[in-house]
Amino acid sequence: MSRVHPLILGRVVGEVLDPFTESVDLRVVYNNREVNNACVLKPSQVVTQPRVHIGGDDLRNFYTLVMVDPDAPSPNNPNLREYLHWLVTDIPATTNTSFGKEVVCYESPRPSMGIHRFVLVLFRQLGRETVYAPGWRQNFNTRDFAELYNLGLPVASVYFNCHREGGTGGRRA
């Protein structure tokens, strides 16, 4: 019996990303809590940017990390899809985001309606200083961004669910 990958089950692959093969370790940790696909974090748990550890074995490789909300402003009307929450470039292999260049500062998730997915995607860059900040956060498109900077398919991704502090319930808002 085959298991469906959580990125497919959560419609991250399809709505945000094309199918890809994970080839680099990506660890995302908020306040000592490691993010696993589809885990639930409250806004109070994600106020400050996470520690993000990048794997890889070739120290000459550099990576770009993108964090988006494909459910903005609400899951049943995502007309701001995708909302860019964070963009870090030039992250050396085997380090973390603090060694990279934050080109779009971290904006903490604050969903007001429904359950939102927050997707962190890692791309391998062709070289240093080859990726630049977009001019806006809303209606960002991860696929178009990757194509513009010749990033190819992602090398890793993870997502978590988040809803307003007192909120519960399903994906609809």
C-alpha positions as CSV (number, residue, x, y, z in Angstrom):
1,M,0.0,0.0,0.0
2,S,1.6,3.3,-1.1
3,R,1.4,6.4,1.0
4,V,0.5,9.7,-0.5
5,H,3.2,12.3,0.2
6,P,1.9,15.0,2.7
7,L,2.8,17.8,0.2
8,I,0.5,16.2,-2.3
9,L,-2.2,15.4,0.3
10,G,-2.1,19.1,1.5
11,R,-2.3,20.3,-2.2
12,V,1.0,22.1,-1.9
13,V,2.2,20.1,-4.9
14,G,-0.3,21.2,-7.5
15,E,-1.3,24.6,-6.1
16,V,2.1,26.0,-5.2
17,L,4.8,23.6,-6.6
18,D,5.2,21.1,-9.4
19,P,6.1,17.5,-8.4
20,F,9.8,17.3,-7.4
21,T,12.2,14.9,-5.6
22,E,13.5,16.0,-2.3
23,S,17.3,15.9,-2.4
24,V,18.5,18.2,0.4
25,D,17.7,18.1,4.1
26,L,15.5,21.0,5.3
27,R,14.8,21.5,9.0
28,V,12.6,24.3,10.2
29,V,12.3,24.9,14.0
30,Y,10.1,27.4,15.7
31,N,11.0,27.8,19.4
32,N,12.4,24.3,19.7
33,R,9.4,22.8,17.8
34,E,10.4,21.1,14.5
35,V,7.9,21.7,11.7
36,N,6.6,18.6,10.1
37,N,4.2,18.6,7.1
38,A,0.7,19.5,8.1
39,C,1.5,20.2,11.7
40,V,-0.5,23.0,13.4
41,L,1.2,26.0,14.8
42,K,-0.6,29.0,16.4
43,P,0.3,32.6,15.4
44,S,1.8,33.1,18.9
45,Q,4.2,30.2,18.1
46,V,5.5,31.7,14.8
47,V,6.0,35.4,15.7
48,T,9.7,35.3,15.2
49,Q,11.4,33.7,12.2
50,P,12.3,30.1,12.6
51,R,15.7,28.6,12.6
52,V,16.1,26.9,9.2
53,H,18.9,24.4,8.7
54,I,20.0,23.5,5.2
55,G,21.7,20.2,4.3
56,G,23.6,19.4,1.2
57,D,27.0,18.1,0.7
58,D,28.7,20.4,-1.8
59,L,29.9,23.5,0.1
60,R,30.0,25.4,-3.2
61,N,26.2,25.3,-3.4
62,F,23.9,28.1,-2.4
63,Y,20.2,28.0,-1.7
64,T,17.2,30.3,-1.7
65,L,14.4,29.8,0.8
66,V,10.9,31.1,0.0
67,M,8.0,31.1,2.5
68,V,4.5,31.7,1.2
69,D,0.8,31.6,2.2
70,P,-1.2,30.1,-0.7
71,D,-4.5,30.7,1.3
72,A,-4.4,34.5,1.7
73,P,-6.6,36.2,2.6
74,S,-8.8,33.2,3.2
75,P,-8.8,29.5,2.0
76,N,-12.1,29.9,0.2
77,N,-11.1,33.2,-1.5
78,P,-7.3,33.1,-2.0
79,N,-7.2,36.1,-4.2
80,L,-3.8,37.3,-2.8
81,R,-2.3,33.8,-3.5
82,E,0.6,33.4,-2.9
83,Y,1.5,35.9,-0.1
84,L,5.2,36.1,0.4
85,H,6.2,36.0,4.0
86,W,10.0,35.5,3.8
87,L,12.8,35.3,1.2
88,V,16.4,34.4,2.0
89,T,19.0,33.9,-0.7
90,D,22.7,32.9,-0.9
91,I,22.4,30.4,2.0
92,P,25.6,28.2,1.9
93,A,25.0,24.4,2.0
94,T,25.3,22.8,5.5
95,T,24.5,26.1,7.3
96,N,21.3,28.0,8.2
97,T,19.4,31.1,7.0
98,S,21.5,33.4,9.3
99,F,24.4,32.8,6.8
100,G,22.2,33.9,3.9
101,K,20.9,37.2,2.7
102,E,17.4,38.1,3.9
103,V,16.0,40.0,0.9
104,V,12.4,40.1,2.1
105,C,12.2,40.3,5.8
106,Y,10.2,37.8,7.8
107,E,6.5,38.6,8.3
108,S,4.8,36.5,10.9
109,P,1.7,34.5,9.9
110,R,-1.5,36.1,11.2
111,P,-4.4,34.4,9.5
112,S,-7.8,36.0,10.3
113,M,-10.1,33.5,8.6
114,G,-9.8,29.7,8.1
115,I,-6.8,27.4,8.3
116,H,-3.9,28.6,6.2
117,R,-1.0,26.6,4.8
118,F,2.5,28.2,5.2
119,V,4.9,26.6,2.8
120,L,8.7,26.8,3.0
121,V,10.5,25.9,-0.2
122,L,14.2,25.5,-0.8
123,F,15.8,25.9,-4.2
124,R,19.4,25.4,-5.3
125,Q,20.9,28.6,-6.9
126,L,23.1,28.6,-10.0
127,G,25.5,30.9,-8.2
128,R,25.8,33.6,-5.5
129,E,23.9,36.9,-5.9
130,T,21.8,35.6,-8.7
131,V,18.4,36.0,-7.0
132,Y,16.7,39.3,-6.1
133,A,13.7,40.5,-4.2
134,P,10.4,40.9,-5.9
135,G,8.7,44.3,-5.7
136,W,5.6,43.0,-3.7
137,R,4.4,40.3,-1.3
138,Q,0.9,39.6,-2.5
139,N,0.2,37.6,-5.6
140,F,3.8,36.2,-5.5
141,N,4.1,33.1,-7.6
142,T,6.7,30.5,-6.5
143,R,6.8,28.8,-9.9
144,D,7.3,32.0,-11.8
145,F,9.9,33.2,-9.4
146,A,11.9,29.9,-9.8
147,E,11.6,30.2,-13.6
148,L,12.8,33.8,-13.6
149,Y,15.9,33.0,-11.7
150,N,16.6,29.6,-13.3
151,L,16.2,27.8,-9.9
152,G,14.6,24.7,-11.4
153,L,12.5,22.5,-9.3
154,P,12.6,22.7,-5.5
155,V,15.1,20.5,-3.6
156,A,13.1,20.5,-0.4
157,S,9.8,21.8,1.1
158,V,7.8,21.6,4.2
159,Y,4.5,23.2,5.3
160,F,2.5,23.8,8.4
161,N,-1.1,24.8,9.1
162,C,-2.0,27.9,11.1
163,H,-5.3,29.6,12.1
164,R,-6.1,32.5,14.3
165,E,-5.3,32.0,18.0
166,G,-8.9,31.1,19.0
167,G,-9.8,29.5,15.7
168,T,-10.6,25.9,15.0
169,G,-12.4,24.0,12.3
170,G,-11.9,23.2,8.7
171,R,-10.2,24.7,5.7
172,R,-13.1,26.9,4.7
173,A,-13.4,30.4,6.0
